[in-house]
Amino acid sequence: MVAELRSQYDVIICGAGSSGSVVARRLAENADLRVLLIEAGGSDDAEAVLDPAQWPANLGSERDWGFQAQPNPHLNGRALSMAMGKGLGGGSSINVMVWARGHRSDWDYFAAESGDAGWSYDNVLQIYRRIENWQGSPDPRYRGVSGPVWVQPASDPSPIAHAMLDAAREIGIPTFAHPNGVMMEGPGGASISDMLVRDGRRQSLYRAYVHPWLDRPNLTVLTDATVRRVLIEQQRAVGVEVVRAGQILEISARAEVVLSLGAIQTPKVLMHSGIGDHAELTRFGIPVVQHLPGVGQNFQDHVSFGCIWDYAEPIAPRNSGSEATLYWTSRPGLDAPDVLFCQVEFPVPSDRTAARGVPAQGWTMFAGLARPASRGRLQLTSADPSVPLAIEANMMSDPADMATAVACVDLCRALGNAQAFRPHVRGEAMPGDIKGGALEDFIRDAAVTYWHQSCTAKMGRDALSVVDASLNVYGIDALRIADASIMPRVTAGNTQAPCAIIGERAAQMIAQAHGL
């Protein structure tokens, strides 16, 4: 691959994940444009990637960056692992394959923050309809059938998934034919999950967008190459510096550089390129190219608490082992869901709650905060690009999150102990009927990440914004960001689908900017 590598391309996209894959494909559709897609990891041609049931095997493997957050006093001193995809497809090659579009209020918030109606729900809905190849019951108002992204409801779901929908109805929560239409325009509801699985195989966004395009002579995909920094001359991005097989290479970009490295690596590359908070950069002797104090700030993630039930008789997981989802409000008066539930068909304790005793056969309500109030930050630890950042995830640091978490776990227990589950469960394994300080202690011990790291280079118009409505980095020409780091706030639900939208919009804006 290096032998075929040119010294210059028109556009260089860094990161072949859920957004970068989309940008690369859309730009490469113009045969006159030379496009380079750089990925730090390797091939996605592995059974652990392609078999939906094997997704947990990727966590901690060579396909996981293996990030670790700092010890958090708000989680009883625990340091959470922060898995992120490393390899073709990025997170879309190691995640649980859930397709969740985000709520109407999320996209309208993006539009308000950026001052661009192109980010509004109504506009984004049309993009979703254009890119989907929907396999469920026809719903032309919300679903499209001619796009590259194969989306289907979980196939032949487990009885435990159907029981979750019945339990939701039992306690007054509506159920829907799919989770990506009217359900995401109001207070929420429950549904069988939408998944990126085709003929029993994972259909990552890399597989949907780039893989069918690999034979195009104007698209180069470079794997096992880590981007160290963006090369900048006179406030303009002119290329990138990468390390591959121990060699440092410089590759130039005629038109633009796009960072799609995810919410941890994108801010890191910005900082090592001299873009970030002046005080932070000078502390490590990095020459300041552009003072942007928001780089690495505003870190958000969905935090989750595993409530576990014991099966009466073993039920083998099906598909990915997660086939039903629920969004709801923790209190009256909210215009959108603030709690998020994914049912998992096997026990998922945290490092700490495992000590409370976990059934050999059971299922988990992976209950979380859809709209966390807590904010974290990323900080440099060295001027050396090979040294990891310090991740202060800061989960549960805002007291509002504990109040929501208590309501979330209460709702979780009401669901799991509903009549609908009685034929399937022996009883509740955890947390049980605990209140007050004991429940808060369980929440701090149970908290884990949903792996939805985001918002660390946010789009907006205030002093902490890093990109404008067109995803241009403030103060630097020819440099854009297209990944979850640009979100002003994390969307309700899994972030894979919103990342596809970010990629689609970025490609469209690049094409417009250069008359392509």
Helices and strands as residue ranges (DSSP letters): G 2-4, E 8-14, H 20-28, E 35-38, H 47-50, G 52-58, E 67-68, G 73-75, E 81-82, G 90-93, H 104-114, G 117-119, H 121-131, E 132-134, E 149-153, H 159-170, G 182-185, E 189-192, E 194-195, E 197-198, E 201-202, H 205-209, G 211-213, E 219-222, E 226-233, E 236-244, E 247-259, H 262-272, E 275-276, H 278-283, E 290-291, E 303-311, E 324-328, E 339-344, G 353-356, E 362-369, E 377-379, E 390-392, H 399-416, G 419-421, E 425-430, H 436-446, E 447-449, E 479-481, G 484-486, H 496-513
